[in-house]
Amino acid sequence: AVYMTKKEKFHAVVEEVKEAHAVNQPVLVGTITIETSELISKMLRREGIPHQVLNAKFHELEAEIVAHAGEAGAVTIATNMAGRGTDI
């Protein structure tokens, strides 16, 4: 889909995450920047969607976050740091 603004795009991402989470499907949201990962995290918090953020600020928790990322209902937001040899 094409969105006119970033706000519309991120709102659509949150809506898709909500739908998947409602049926207990694990979700991985990939972002390019820490700022975007934190923005989506804030939006999900407002919606009451539990999630984990995997970015350079939380690298010490990486093993734990990755271990739970594929579980039923898990929502993980990751920057491209997760792409450097991390299997989710």
C-alpha positions as a printed Julia matrix, in Angstrom:
88×3 Matrix{Float64}:
  0.0     0.0    0.0
  1.02    3.59  -0.53
  0.42    6.21   2.16
  0.51    9.98   1.82
  2.21   10.56   5.17
  4.44    8.67   7.58
  1.71    9.06  10.2
 -0.74    7.17   7.97
  1.86    4.49   7.26
  2.7     3.91  10.92
 -0.99    3.9   11.87
 -1.54    1.16   9.26
  1.38   -0.83  10.69
 -0.13   -0.61  14.18
 -3.53   -1.71  12.86
 -1.97   -4.76  11.16
 -0.08   -5.63  14.34
 -3.32   -5.36  16.36
 -5.12   -7.7   13.95
 -2.33  -10.29  14.04
 -1.95  -10.04  17.82
 -5.7   -10.55  18.27
 -5.39  -14.01  16.69
 -2.19  -14.83  18.62
  0.06  -14.6   15.55
  3.67  -13.58  16.22
  4.7   -10.34  14.52
  8.08   -8.89  13.59
  8.13   -5.22  12.59
 11.37   -4.18  10.92
 12.46   -0.55  11.09
 15.48    1.31   9.76
 16.08    3.67  12.69
 15.94    3.58  16.47
 13.62    6.6   16.35
 11.1     4.74  14.19
 11.25    1.65  16.4
 10.56    3.84  19.43
  7.72    5.67  17.68
  5.98    2.41  16.76
  6.59    1.15  20.29
  4.9     4.26  21.7
  1.93    3.78  19.36
  1.58    0.12  20.35
  1.78    1.04  24.05
 -1.11    3.47  23.56
 -3.12    0.62  22.04
 -2.26   -1.7   24.93
 -0.32   -4.14  22.73
  2.5    -5.83  24.68
  5.73   -5.92  22.68
  9.52   -5.98  22.81
 11.91   -3.56  21.12
 15.21   -4.82  19.74
 17.51   -1.96  18.86
 20.98   -0.73  19.8
 19.64    0.73  23.07
 18.51   -2.72  24.25
 21.31   -4.87  22.82
 22.06   -6.38  26.25
 18.57   -7.96  26.2
 18.93   -9.26  22.64
 19.17  -12.97  23.48
 16.05  -12.87  25.65
 14.05  -10.8   23.15
 15.02  -13.05  20.23
 14.26  -16.19  22.25
 10.63  -15.11  22.64
 10.16  -13.36  19.28
  8.49  -16.26  17.47
  6.17  -17.31  20.26
  2.42  -17.16  19.8
  1.2   -13.58  20.16
  4.7   -12.1   20.5
  5.22   -8.67  18.96
  8.81   -7.65  18.28
  9.96   -4.34  16.83
 13.5    -4.51  15.51
 15.9    -2.15  13.8
 18.27   -3.46  11.17
 20.7    -4.43  13.98
 18.63   -7.62  14.19
 19.64   -8.41  10.63
 23.29   -8.87  11.48
 23.28  -12.61  11.98
 20.25  -12.82  14.25
 17.71  -15.51  13.42
 14.17  -14.88  14.6
